[in-house]
Amino acid sequence: VPFVTYGRTASATPHAWVDTDNERAFELATQRLLSMGHRAVHFINGPAPYAFAQLRERGWRRALRAAKGRGRMVHSELSCAAGDAAAQGLLARDTGCTALLCANDTLALGALAAVKRAGRAVGKPGGVSVVGYGNTEAGRYADPALTTIDYSIEDNGRRLARTVLDLLAGRPSEQLQHLEPVRLVPRESDSAP
């Protein structure tokens, strides 16, 4: 049965896929925070078994290594409540925490709540910077508006459809593997420490 996956697996078996560049996304976000002067970027990642979480961790680690930065990573479910709990834990373990990177905007919204409840400002010097992923509508209207990574779900959908048609036309699946670009969307939830 011809098939195309949205996202990659860790399997070496060649198959057709379309995926956003998760590794680059989290490298970009980490680089942004480090370039602002944050020495540690703590990462609230998705569940460890998921390939996307492993790719995002790679990008985060690559940026930390290149800049000789540091950070802790915790894995969590992808919900506001999980982001809140994970951020509380990271803030308690590192009272000087200045930067939280989140695997998606939903986690970041929970992290924003935890930071505020801890009496810390968000996106201001002396506070905590929070960065998400997904460029959701909720993130645009958060207070403060969430700095995030954007990817085009519409472009990904078009690429998926073209890839299915190419596969049905007989192109080999190993030639039908597409990594879609990402871009940083700066807003008000991050700043220099």
Secondary structure by P-SEA (a helix, b strand, c coil): ccccccccccccccccccccaaaaaaaaaaaaaaaacccbbbbbccccccaaaaaaaaaaaaaaaaacccbbbbbbcccaaaaaaaaaaaaaacccccbbbbccaaaaaaaaaaaaaaccccccccbbbbbbccccccccccccccbbbbbcaaaaaaaaaaaaaaaaacccccccbbbbbbbbbbccccccc
